[in-house]
């Protein structure tokens, strides 16, 4: 679809299209840009209906093979994967227990989580009925803290995967070892751990019982993801999912998390493409975009531009708010209010709390080639007070 057609489509709905310079802030802005191959796979899937129970089984087998897991299940995003995963840990394949969730009376329902890893997305676990048990404090957690928290009601340990080791966090390898010693499943939120490619396979291959991913980070739909891990737990998660609701007698908790056949196909197509992709060539494309954006910004008064440190982040723009006469918040407001709206990389919590800074980062990974002049012209206009 051409830019003009896309703008007309949104404007027909009373919406302003967005140029996404904020990077992978994708949920808020509607997901990734699907590649031609993924879009074509969805279009091809649209021709025929398919048995969704069989589709989820077969697609799960393909995904499991790609990431080195025993089994996998396509889900409606990473949070759905976490919810279905913890439901599988608590109720297993017991139809009576499955139908009662999120009422967990009579079940093991405590999930251990490190204090410094508490985050808003652990709501996915409690939505299924799990009770979170925080271990450690604001200074960190020790392995002994996790060991001491294990009791008769412990059903899982939750671990939030990141791209680097965090101070005060017990590393995954030690968490997994504790889980194995006590025969307690370890659930990993690895939503965006898709590059380097070994990160995508790391947790299943090392033996994590359940690992949740979001497909938007490897070019799949915003509305999908997958859960990978132990075969028995994945089979239980299937029972708790929408297809388990349809095919089985228990009225399971996952009925609201329904998928289209096109989404399932898109997840598999995107994952295959991501694993086969020349990522150095991908970064080269980003570097070219960043160079074009810097060139387009040349001559814009009162700012300095520089590479933002890596190809994904693109271009950093620095300025003096006193000289410009506008705060970063005011600049963000004006850029977002334009048509098309432009969002740059500025943590949303900072935006809503109106914290100030003297720099902005314009990511190039999520823009479309040819948007660079529009970004530069709009920024020039905002800084000039037009």
C-alpha positions as CSV (number, residue, x, y, z in Angstrom):
1,X,0.0,0.0,0.0
2,X,1.3,3.4,-1.0
3,X,1.7,6.2,1.6
4,X,-1.2,8.2,0.3
5,X,-3.5,5.2,0.3
6,X,-2.5,4.4,3.9
7,X,-3.0,8.0,5.0
8,X,-6.5,8.1,3.4
9,X,-7.4,4.8,5.1
10,X,-6.6,6.2,8.6
11,X,-8.0,9.6,7.9
12,X,-11.3,8.0,6.8
13,X,-11.5,6.7,10.4
14,X,-10.7,10.1,11.8
15,X,-7.1,9.1,12.7
16,X,-3.7,10.7,12.1
17,X,-1.1,8.3,10.7
18,X,2.1,8.1,12.8
19,X,5.8,8.0,11.7
20,X,7.3,5.8,14.4
21,X,10.7,7.2,15.4
22,X,10.4,5.8,18.9
23,X,11.8,2.3,18.1
24,X,10.2,-0.8,19.4
25,X,7.4,1.0,21.3
26,X,5.2,-1.2,19.2
27,X,2.2,-2.2,21.2
28,X,1.2,1.5,21.6
29,X,1.6,2.2,17.9
30,X,0.1,-0.9,16.5
31,X,2.9,-3.5,16.0
32,X,5.6,-4.0,13.6
33,X,5.7,-3.4,9.8
34,X,5.0,-6.8,8.3
35,X,7.4,-7.8,5.5
36,X,6.0,-8.6,2.0
37,X,6.7,-12.3,2.7
38,X,4.7,-12.3,5.9
39,X,1.8,-10.3,4.3
40,X,1.7,-12.7,1.5
41,X,1.6,-15.7,3.8
42,X,-1.4,-14.1,5.5
43,X,-3.1,-13.4,2.2
44,X,-2.5,-17.0,1.1
45,X,-3.9,-18.3,4.4
46,X,-7.1,-16.3,3.8
47,X,-8.1,-18.5,0.9
48,X,-9.1,-21.6,2.9
49,X,-10.3,-22.4,6.4
50,X,-8.4,-24.8,8.5
51,X,-8.9,-27.0,11.6
52,X,-7.5,-24.6,14.2
53,X,-6.7,-27.4,16.7
54,X,-4.6,-29.1,14.1
55,X,-3.1,-25.8,13.0
56,X,-1.9,-24.9,16.5
57,X,-0.4,-28.4,16.9
58,X,1.5,-28.4,13.6
59,X,2.6,-24.8,13.8
60,X,3.8,-25.5,17.4
61,X,5.9,-28.4,16.1
62,X,7.5,-26.1,13.5
63,X,8.2,-23.3,16.0
64,X,9.6,-25.8,18.7
65,X,12.0,-27.1,16.1
66,X,13.2,-23.6,15.2
67,X,13.9,-22.5,18.8
68,X,15.0,-25.8,20.3
69,X,12.1,-26.6,22.5
70,X,10.1,-29.8,23.1
71,X,6.8,-28.1,22.1
72,X,5.3,-24.7,21.4
73,X,2.0,-22.9,21.1
74,X,1.1,-19.7,19.2
75,X,-0.7,-17.3,21.5
76,X,-2.2,-13.8,21.4
77,X,1.1,-12.2,22.4
78,X,3.6,-12.7,25.2
79,X,1.3,-11.8,28.1
80,X,-1.2,-14.4,26.8
81,X,1.7,-16.9,26.7
82,X,2.6,-16.1,30.3
83,X,-1.0,-16.4,31.5
84,X,-1.6,-19.7,29.7
85,X,1.8,-21.0,31.0
86,X,1.1,-20.2,34.6
87,X,-2.4,-21.7,34.3
88,X,-0.8,-24.9,33.0
89,X,1.5,-24.9,36.0
90,X,-1.3,-24.4,38.5
91,X,-4.1,-26.6,37.0
92,X,-2.3,-28.8,34.6
93,X,-4.7,-30.9,32.5
94,X,-7.2,-31.3,35.3
95,X,-10.6,-30.1,33.8
96,X,-12.2,-29.3,37.1
97,X,-9.3,-27.1,38.2
98,X,-8.9,-25.5,34.8
99,X,-12.6,-24.5,34.8
100,X,-12.2,-22.8,38.2
101,X,-9.3,-20.5,37.3
102,X,-8.7,-17.7,38.4
103,X,-10.1,-19.3,41.6
104,X,-7.0,-21.3,42.8
105,X,-8.4,-22.7,46.1
106,X,-7.0,-26.2,46.6
107,X,-4.1,-25.6,44.1
108,X,-0.5,-24.6,44.4
109,X,-0.6,-21.0,43.2
110,X,2.4,-19.1,44.5
111,X,4.9,-17.8,41.9
112,X,8.3,-16.5,43.1
113,X,9.6,-13.3,41.5
114,X,12.6,-11.2,42.4
115,X,11.8,-7.8,43.8
116,X,13.8,-5.9,41.2
117,X,12.0,-7.9,38.5
118,X,8.5,-6.7,39.5
119,X,7.0,-5.0,36.5
120,X,3.6,-4.2,35.1
121,X,3.4,-7.3,32.9
122,X,3.5,-9.7,35.8
123,X,-0.2,-8.9,35.8
124,X,-0.5,-11.7,33.3
125,X,0.4,-14.1,36.0
126,X,-2.1,-12.8,38.6
127,X,-4.8,-12.7,35.9
128,X,-4.7,-16.5,35.9
129,X,-5.0,-16.5,39.7
130,X,-1.4,-16.8,40.7
131,X,-0.1,-15.1,43.8
132,X,3.2,-13.4,43.5
133,X,5.8,-13.9,46.2
134,X,8.5,-11.2,46.1
135,X,12.0,-12.1,47.2
136,X,14.8,-9.8,48.0
137,X,14.5,-6.1,48.3
138,X,15.5,-2.8,46.5
139,X,19.2,-3.7,46.8
140,X,18.8,-7.1,45.1
141,X,18.1,-10.8,45.5
142,X,20.3,-13.6,46.6
143,X,19.9,-17.3,45.5
144,X,19.3,-18.0,49.2
145,X,16.3,-15.7,49.2
146,X,14.7,-17.7,46.4
147,X,15.5,-21.0,48.2
148,X,14.0,-19.7,51.4
149,X,10.7,-18.6,49.7
150,X,10.0,-22.1,48.3
151,X,7.1,-23.7,50.1
152,X,4.2,-26.1,49.7
153,X,2.3,-23.6,47.6
154,X,5.1,-22.7,45.3
155,X,4.1,-23.6,41.7
156,X,6.7,-21.7,39.6
157,X,9.5,-19.2,39.6
158,X,9.2,-16.3,37.2
159,X,12.2,-14.8,35.4
160,X,12.3,-11.7,33.2
161,X,15.0,-12.1,30.5
162,X,17.0,-9.0,29.5
163,X,19.8,-8.4,27.0
164,X,22.4,-8.0,29.8
165,X,23.0,-9.0,33.4
166,X,21.4,-6.7,35.9
167,X,23.0,-5.8,39.2
168,X,21.1,-7.4,42.1
169,X,19.3,-10.0,39.9
170,X,20.0,-13.7,40.4
171,X,21.1,-14.8,36.9
172,X,18.9,-17.2,34.9
173,X,21.3,-20.1,35.2
174,X,21.1,-20.0,39.0
175,X,17.4,-19.5,39.0
176,X,17.0,-22.5,36.7
177,X,19.3,-24.6,38.9
178,X,17.1,-23.8,41.9
179,X,14.0,-24.7,40.0
180,X,15.4,-28.0,38.9
181,X,16.6,-28.9,42.4
182,X,13.1,-28.4,43.8
183,X,11.2,-29.7,40.8
184,X,9.6,-26.3,40.3
185,X,8.9,-24.9,36.7
186,X,10.7,-21.8,35.7
187,X,8.7,-19.4,33.5
188,X,10.7,-16.9,31.4
189,X,9.4,-13.7,29.9
190,X,11.7,-13.4,26.9
191,X,9.3,-11.1,24.9
192,X,11.9,-9.2,23.0
193,X,14.9,-11.6,23.3
194,X,15.1,-12.3,19.6
195,X,18.6,-10.9,18.6
196,X,21.3,-12.0,18.6
197,X,19.7,-15.1,17.3
198,X,21.2,-17.3,20.0
199,X,19.0,-15.3,22.5
200,X,15.9,-16.6,20.8
201,X,17.0,-20.2,21.4
202,X,18.9,-19.7,24.6
203,X,16.2,-20.3,27.2
204,X,14.5,-23.3,25.7
205,X,17.8,-25.0,24.9
206,X,19.1,-24.4,28.5
207,X,16.0,-26.1,29.8
208,X,13.6,-23.4,30.9
209,X,10.2,-25.1,31.5
210,X,8.2,-22.3,29.7
211,X,9.4,-19.3,27.7
212,X,7.1,-16.6,26.4
213,X,7.9,-14.5,23.3
214,X,6.2,-11.6,21.4
215,X,6.1,-12.0,17.6
216,X,6.2,-8.2,17.0
217,X,9.9,-8.2,17.8
218,X,10.8,-10.5,14.9
219,X,8.4,-9.0,12.4
220,X,5.3,-10.8,13.2
221,X,1.8,-9.5,14.2
222,X,1.4,-7.3,17.2
223,X,-1.5,-9.5,18.3
224,X,0.5,-12.7,18.5
225,X,3.4,-14.5,20.2
226,X,4.2,-18.0,21.3
227,X,4.9,-20.1,24.4
228,X,7.7,-22.7,24.1
229,X,9.0,-25.3,26.5
230,X,8.2,-28.7,28.1
231,X,5.8,-30.8,26.1
232,X,3.5,-31.7,29.1
233,X,3.1,-28.0,30.1
234,X,2.5,-26.9,26.5
235,X,-0.2,-29.6,26.2
236,X,-1.8,-28.2,29.3
237,X,-1.6,-24.7,28.0
238,X,-3.4,-25.8,24.9
239,X,-6.2,-27.1,27.0
240,X,-6.4,-23.7,28.8
241,X,-6.4,-21.8,25.4
242,X,-9.3,-20.8,23.2
243,X,-9.1,-24.0,21.2
244,X,-9.2,-26.1,24.4
245,X,-12.4,-24.2,25.3
246,X,-13.9,-25.0,22.0
247,X,-12.9,-28.7,21.8
248,X,-13.1,-29.7,25.4
249,X,-15.8,-29.7,28.1
250,X,-14.1,-27.3,30.6
251,X,-14.8,-23.6,30.2
252,X,-11.2,-22.7,30.3
253,X,-9.7,-19.2,31.0
254,X,-8.2,-18.6,27.6
255,X,-11.3,-18.4,25.5
256,X,-10.9,-14.6,25.1
257,X,-7.4,-15.0,23.6
258,X,-8.6,-16.2,20.2
259,X,-6.4,-16.2,17.1
260,X,-7.0,-16.0,13.4
261,X,-5.5,-18.7,11.2
262,X,-3.8,-15.8,9.3
263,X,-2.0,-14.7,12.5
264,X,-0.7,-18.2,13.2
265,X,0.7,-18.5,9.7
266,X,2.2,-15.0,10.0
267,X,4.1,-16.0,13.3
268,X,5.6,-19.0,11.6
269,X,6.5,-17.1,8.4
270,X,8.0,-14.2,10.4
271,X,10.0,-16.5,12.6
272,X,11.4,-18.4,9.7
273,X,12.3,-15.2,7.9
274,X,13.9,-13.7,11.0
275,X,16.1,-16.8,11.5
276,X,17.2,-16.8,7.9
277,X,17.7,-13.1,7.5
278,X,21.1,-11.4,6.9
279,X,21.0,-9.2,10.0
280,X,24.2,-7.4,9.0
281,X,22.4,-6.3,5.9
282,X,19.4,-5.2,8.1
283,X,21.7,-3.0,10.2
284,X,23.3,-1.6,7.0
285,X,19.8,-0.4,5.9
286,X,19.3,1.2,9.3
287,X,22.7,2.9,9.0
288,X,21.8,4.3,5.6
289,X,18.5,5.7,7.0
290,X,20.3,7.3,9.9
291,X,22.8,8.9,7.5
292,X,19.9,10.2,5.3
293,X,18.1,11.6,8.3
294,X,21.3,13.3,9.6
295,X,21.8,14.8,6.1
296,X,18.2,16.0,6.0
297,X,18.6,17.7,9.4
298,X,21.8,19.5,8.4
299,X,21.2,23.2,8.7
300,X,18.3,22.9,11.1
301,X,19.1,25.7,13.6
302,X,19.9,25.3,17.2
303,X,20.4,21.5,17.2
304,X,23.4,19.1,16.9
305,X,23.0,15.7,15.5
306,X,25.1,12.5,16.0
307,X,24.7,8.8,15.7
308,X,22.8,7.4,18.7
309,X,25.2,4.6,19.4
310,X,23.8,1.8,17.4
311,X,22.0,1.4,14.0
312,X,18.6,0.7,15.5
313,X,18.5,3.9,17.6
314,X,19.6,6.0,14.6
315,X,20.1,9.7,15.3
316,X,20.5,11.7,18.6
317,X,19.5,15.3,18.5
318,X,20.9,17.6,21.2
319,X,19.9,21.1,22.0
320,X,19.7,23.7,24.7
321,X,16.1,24.2,25.8
322,X,16.9,27.8,26.9
323,X,18.2,28.7,23.4
324,X,15.4,26.9,21.6
325,X,12.8,28.4,23.9
326,X,10.9,25.1,24.1
327,X,11.1,22.1,26.4
328,X,11.4,18.6,25.1
329,X,7.9,18.0,26.2
330,X,6.6,20.9,24.1
331,X,8.6,19.7,21.1
332,X,7.1,16.2,21.6
333,X,3.6,17.6,21.8
334,X,4.0,19.6,18.6
335,X,5.5,16.7,16.7
336,X,2.8,14.3,17.9
337,X,0.1,16.8,17.0
338,X,1.1,17.1,13.4
339,X,-0.2,15.1,10.4
340,X,1.4,12.7,10.1
341,X,2.1,12.5,13.8
342,X,5.8,11.9,14.7
343,X,6.8,10.0,17.8
344,X,10.5,10.0,18.8
345,X,12.3,7.8,21.3
346,X,11.4,9.3,24.6
347,X,10.3,7.0,27.4
348,X,6.5,7.4,27.8
349,X,6.7,7.6,31.5
350,X,9.0,10.6,31.1
351,X,6.5,12.1,28.6
352,X,3.5,11.8,30.9
353,X,5.5,12.9,34.0
354,X,6.8,15.8,32.0
355,X,10.4,15.2,32.9
356,X,12.9,17.3,30.9
357,X,15.9,16.4,28.9
358,X,18.1,18.1,26.4
359,X,18.2,15.4,23.8
360,X,16.0,13.3,21.6
361,X,16.6,10.0,19.9
362,X,15.0,9.3,16.5
363,X,15.0,5.6,15.8
364,X,15.3,4.5,12.2
365,X,14.4,0.8,12.6
366,X,10.7,1.5,12.6
367,X,10.5,4.2,9.9
368,X,9.9,3.7,6.2
369,X,12.5,4.6,3.6
370,X,11.5,8.1,2.3
371,X,10.2,9.4,5.6
372,X,13.5,11.1,6.5
373,X,12.7,14.5,4.7
374,X,9.3,14.7,6.3
375,X,10.8,14.1,9.8
376,X,13.4,16.8,9.2
377,X,11.0,19.3,7.8
378,X,8.6,18.9,10.6
379,X,11.3,19.3,13.2
380,X,12.6,22.4,11.4
381,X,9.1,23.8,11.5
382,X,8.6,23.1,15.2
383,X,11.9,24.6,16.2
384,X,11.3,27.7,14.1
385,X,7.9,28.2,15.8
386,X,5.9,27.8,12.7
